[in-house]
Amino acid sequence: MMVTQDFQPDWVSPPGDTIIDLMDEHGISDEELSKKIGLSLDRGQQLLEGKLRLNPSLADKLEELFSVSTDFWIRREDAYRQQIEHIQKVNSDWLESLPVHDMMEFGWIPRTATRESKFRHCLSFFGIHSVSEFFHKIHSDAPLVAFRKSLNLTTEPVADLVWLTRAEQLSAKQVCAEWNKKVLQALLPELRRATNEPDMGIFIPHIRRLLATAGVSLIVLPTPRGCRASGATCFFTPDRATLVMSFRYLTDDHFWFTLFHEIGHLILHEAVRVRAEGKEGLTTKEEKEADTFAVDVLIPEEYRQQLRRYGVRHWRDIVRTARKMGVSKGIVLGYLQHEGNIPFSHLNRLKVRFSKEDIV
């Protein structure tokens, strides 16, 4: 689950900071302080840095030296240790909330064994220096995004954010024209023709080049554990749209319907700060509009009455009609399965299946 926290600075001031202030007032050096309270120079410096616990014996000596009560020093030390424990727990909970294994598996962060190095790499992944900065950032700098998700699956917000952050990093490296909705709309016929190419190594670069001319950066990115998104549209910068595809179900029909669903959002709906399901999410109306858009592009109205007559026994007719329509037979089958004409368990040999290794 998403770790939540009010914004709090995760730096804390050790009692040594107060001791240093008093040393400055009294003109005492590190060496003199250490000698007066019975510590070596190294141990004295550890006390100032908060690495050495300030015990009652040292508190008594500090009271004698600076006329500041022993109780003050004990309370100061206890408060400091409590803050340290709180920060350590927040950091640990945050790290546990991230899909670190997948982030390493996908090469998004370096592989490492220790929790400390994993923590550092995850901070670097988000471009932050602390967990408090992370929470401040996600509450004040959320990306524009429209999620395409299965409504019956629970999505963990942190995993979504990891996925989108990686998409943003990759999108920034791509060369695109300036975002232009009219150019994107004009590309629909050529994008539709690309559905007939079964080789991902050919059609992904092809449609990426097409979309780039409309100012759309296409990112194909596997989802980490906890992220259920099939696709998303984002405006990480105002002059560029980013369309992210997860290839979640590894079949051509799902990929192309999702792609044109996301394109539907870009063409039909305004770019607001955040589009996501749930509290700040896409409205049911917008989702239905994007679904209708995808169907209208891929399955023209003039063929639908004919398709309604097809069932499991009509696989040859499905192949012939798909060829006539100019889309892959997997797309036509997926439409008929969604419409209830054919069970989802039947005729799936007509679909093109992809490998996870191809998209990682």
C-alpha positions in Angstrom: 0.0 0.0 0.0 1.0 3.6 -0.5 2.9 5.0 2.5 1.5 8.4 3.4 3.0 11.1 5.5 2.7 14.8 6.2 5.6 16.8 4.9 8.3 16.7 7.6 12.0 17.5 7.1 14.0 14.2 7.6 17.1 15.9 8.9 17.4 16.3 12.7 19.6 18.2 14.9 21.8 16.2 17.3 22.5 17.6 20.8 26.0 18.3 19.4 24.6 21.3 17.5 23.6 22.9 20.8 27.0 22.0 22.4 28.8 23.7 19.4 26.7 26.9 19.9 27.7 26.9 23.6 31.3 26.2 22.7 31.3 29.2 20.4 29.9 31.4 23.2 32.5 30.2 25.7 35.4 30.1 23.2 36.1 26.4 23.7 37.7 24.2 21.1 37.0 20.6 20.3 40.1 19.5 22.1 39.2 21.5 25.2 35.7 20.2 25.3 36.8 16.6 25.0 39.3 17.0 27.8 36.9 18.8 30.1 34.2 16.0 29.8 36.7 13.1 29.9 36.6 12.0 26.2 39.3 11.5 23.6 39.2 14.0 20.7 37.7 11.3 18.4 35.0 10.5 20.9 34.3 14.1 21.5 33.8 14.8 17.8 31.5 11.7 17.7 29.4 13.3 20.4 29.1 16.5 18.5 28.1 14.6 15.3 25.4 12.6 17.2 27.2 9.3 16.7 27.9 8.9 20.4 24.9 8.8 22.8 24.8 11.5 25.4 24.5 9.5 28.6 23.7 10.9 32.1 27.3 11.0 33.1 28.2 13.2 30.1 25.1 15.3 30.8 26.3 16.0 34.3 29.7 17.2 33.0 28.0 19.4 30.4 25.9 21.0 33.1 29.1 21.8 35.1 30.8 23.2 32.0 27.9 25.3 30.5 25.5 25.7 33.5 22.8 24.0 31.4 20.8 21.4 33.4 21.4 17.7 33.1 17.6 17.2 32.5 17.8 19.5 29.4 20.6 17.4 27.9 18.8 14.1 28.6 15.6 15.4 27.1 17.5 16.7 24.1 19.2 13.4 23.5 16.0 11.4 23.9 14.2 13.7 21.4 17.0 13.3 18.9 17.0 9.5 19.2 13.2 9.3 18.8 13.5 11.5 15.7 16.2 9.2 14.3 14.0 6.1 14.9 11.0 7.8 13.2 13.0 8.7 10.2 14.5 5.2 9.9 11.0 3.7 10.1 9.6 6.1 7.4 12.6 5.4 5.2 12.2 1.6 5.7 8.4 1.7 5.0 8.9 3.8 1.9 11.5 1.4 0.5 9.2 -1.5 1.3 6.4 0.2 -0.7 8.5 0.3 -3.9 8.7 -2.6 -6.3 12.5 -2.7 -5.9 13.0 -6.2 -7.2 11.4 -5.3 -10.5 13.1 -2.0 -10.7 16.5 -3.9 -10.5 15.2 -6.7 -12.8 14.2 -4.1 -15.5 17.5 -2.2 -15.1 15.8 0.9 -13.8 18.2 1.0 -10.8 21.5 -0.9 -10.3 21.4 -4.3 -8.8 22.6 -4.3 -5.2 22.3 -6.4 -2.1 22.2 -4.0 0.9 19.1 -2.0 2.0 21.2 1.2 2.3 22.3 1.1 -1.3 18.8 0.1 -2.5 17.5 3.1 -0.6 20.1 5.5 -2.2 19.4 4.2 -5.7 15.6 4.6 -5.3 16.1 8.2 -4.1 18.3 8.8 -7.2 15.6 7.2 -9.4 13.1 9.8 -8.4 15.7 12.6 -8.5 15.3 13.4 -4.8 17.5 13.5 -1.7 15.0 12.3 1.0 11.7 10.6 1.6 10.1 13.8 2.8 11.0 15.4 -0.6 9.3 12.4 -2.3 6.0 13.1 -0.5 6.3 16.8 -1.1 6.9 16.2 -4.8 4.0 13.7 -5.4 1.6 16.1 -3.7 2.7 19.2 -5.6 4.1 18.0 -8.9 1.9 15.2 -10.2 2.2 14.4 -13.9 -0.7 14.7 -16.4 -1.8 11.2 -16.9 -4.8 9.2 -18.2 -4.7 5.6 -17.1 -6.1 2.7 -19.0 -6.6 0.1 -16.4 -8.8 -2.9 -15.7 -11.6 -1.7 -13.5 -11.6 -4.9 -11.4 -8.0 -4.8 -10.4 -6.5 -2.9 -7.5 -3.6 -0.6 -8.4 -1.0 0.5 -5.9 -0.2 4.2 -6.4 3.5 3.9 -5.7 4.0 1.2 -8.4 2.1 3.5 -10.8 4.3 6.4 -9.9 7.5 4.3 -10.4 6.2 3.2 -13.9 5.3 6.8 -14.9 8.6 8.1 -13.6 10.5 5.7 -15.7 8.3 6.6 -18.7 9.1 10.3 -18.1 12.9 9.5 -18.1 12.7 7.6 -21.3 10.3 10.1 -23.0 12.8 13.0 -22.3 15.4 11.1 -24.4 13.2 10.9 -27.5 13.2 13.4 -30.3 9.6 14.6 -31.1 7.9 17.4 -32.9 5.7 19.8 -30.9 2.4 18.3 -29.8 -0.3 18.7 -32.5 -3.7 17.0 -32.2 -4.6 17.6 -35.8 -1.5 15.9 -37.1 -2.2 12.9 -34.8 -5.7 12.6 -36.1 -4.4 12.6 -39.7 -2.1 9.7 -38.8 -5.0 7.4 -37.8 -5.2 5.5 -41.2 -1.5 4.8 -41.3 -1.5 3.7 -37.7 -4.4 1.4 -38.4 -2.6 -0.2 -41.3 0.3 -1.0 -38.9 -2.0 -3.5 -37.1 -1.3 -6.0 -39.9 2.4 -6.3 -39.0 2.9 -9.2 -36.6 6.6 -8.4 -35.7 6.9 -6.1 -32.7 10.5 -5.3 -33.8 9.0 -3.7 -36.9 5.7 -2.1 -35.9 6.9 -0.5 -32.7 9.7 1.6 -34.3 7.3 2.4 -37.2 4.4 3.7 -35.1 6.9 5.5 -32.8 8.3 7.4 -35.7 4.7 8.3 -36.9 3.6 9.4 -33.4 6.7 11.5 -33.0 5.7 13.7 -36.0 2.6 14.6 -34.0 4.5 15.4 -30.8 3.7 12.1 -29.1 6.5 10.1 -27.5 5.7 6.4 -27.5 7.1 4.4 -24.6 6.8 0.6 -24.4 7.4 -0.3 -20.8 6.7 -3.3 -18.6 4.8 -2.7 -15.4 6.4 -3.4 -12.0 4.7 -5.4 -9.3 1.5 -3.6 -8.1 0.9 -1.6 -11.3 -2.0 -2.8 -13.3 -1.9 -0.2 -16.1 -2.3 -1.3 -19.7 -1.5 2.2 -21.0 -1.4 5.8 -20.1 -1.2 9.3 -21.6 0.9 11.9 -19.9 2.0 15.5 -20.5 5.3 15.7 -18.6 5.9 18.9 -20.5 3.2 21.1 -22.2 4.7 20.7 -25.7 4.8 16.9 -25.8 2.4 14.1 -25.2 3.7 10.8 -23.9 1.8 7.6 -24.6 2.9 4.6 -22.4 2.1 1.0 -23.3 2.8 -1.9 -21.0 1.9 -4.8 -23.3 0.3 -6.2 -20.2 -1.7 -9.0 -21.9 0.9 -9.8 -24.7 -1.6 -10.1 -27.5 -2.1 -8.0 -30.6 -5.8 -7.2 -30.1 -5.3 -5.9 -26.6 -2.2 -3.8 -27.6 -4.0 -2.1 -30.5 -7.3 -1.5 -28.7 -5.3 0.0 -25.8 -3.2 2.1 -28.2 -6.2 3.6 -29.9 -8.0 4.0 -26.6 -5.1 6.2 -25.4 -5.0 8.1 -28.7 -8.7 8.7 -28.2 -7.9 10.4 -24.9 -5.4 12.6 -26.6 -7.7 13.6 -29.4 -11.0 13.8 -27.6 -10.1 15.2 -24.1 -8.4 18.2 -22.8 -5.0 17.9 -21.1 -5.7 18.6 -17.5 -3.1 18.3 -14.7 -4.1 14.7 -13.7 -6.3 12.2 -15.4 -6.5 9.0 -13.4 -9.2 6.6 -12.2 -10.6 7.1 -8.8 -10.7 10.3 -6.8 -8.8 12.3 -9.4 -9.4 10.0 -12.2 -11.0 9.7 -15.6 -14.8 10.0 -15.6 -16.8 7.0 -16.8 -17.9 9.2 -19.7 -14.4 9.8 -20.8 -13.5 6.1 -20.6 -16.5 5.2 -22.7 -15.7 7.8 -25.2 -12.1 6.5 -25.5 -13.4 3.0 -25.9 -15.9 4.0 -28.6 -13.1 5.9 -30.4 -10.9 2.8 -30.5 -13.7 0.6 -31.8 -14.7 3.2 -34.4 -11.2 3.4 -35.7 -10.5 -0.4 -35.8 -14.0 -1.8 -36.5 -15.9 0.5 -38.9 -19.6 0.6 -38.5 -20.4 -0.8 -41.9 -18.8 -4.2 -40.9 -20.5 -4.6 -37.5 -23.8 -6.0 -38.6 -22.0 -8.7 -40.6 -19.7 -9.5 -37.6 -22.7 -10.0 -35.3 -23.5 -13.1 -37.2 -20.1 -14.7 -36.5 -19.5 -17.3 -33.9 -16.9 -20.0 -33.1 -17.6 -21.9 -36.3 -16.9 -18.8 -38.5 -13.2 -18.5 -38.0 -12.6 -18.5 -41.8 -15.1 -15.7 -42.2 -13.3 -13.8 -39.4 -10.0 -14.1 -41.3 -11.5 -13.0 -44.6 -13.4 -10.1 -43.1 -10.3 -8.9 -41.2 -8.4 -8.9 -44.5 -11.2 -6.9 -46.1 -11.3 -4.4 -43.2 -7.5 -3.9 -43.3 -6.8 -4.9 -39.7 -5.4 -8.0 -38.1 -7.6 -11.0 -37.5 -6.7 -10.9 -33.9 -8.3 -7.5 -33.6 -11.6 -8.8 -35.1 -11.5 -11.8 -32.8 -10.9 -9.6 -29.8 -13.9 -7.4 -30.7 -16.2 -10.5 -31.1 -15.0 -11.9 -27.8 -15.7 -8.5 -26.1 -19.1 -8.4 -27.7 -19.9 -11.9 -26.4 -20.1 -13.7 -29.7 -17.2 -15.9 -29.0 -15.9 -17.1 -25.6 -12.5 -15.6 -24.5 -11.1 -19.2 -24.4 -11.8 -19.9 -28.1 -10.0 -19.2 -31.4 -7.1 -17.4 -29.7 -4.8 -19.0 -32.3 -5.9 -16.1 -34.5 -4.2 -13.6 -32.3 -0.5 -12.7 -32.4 1.2 -13.4 -29.1 4.3 -11.6 -27.8 7.0 -12.4 -25.3 7.7 -10.5 -22.1 11.4 -10.6 -22.9 10.7 -8.6 -26.0 9.3 -5.6 -24.1 11.8 -5.6 -21.2 
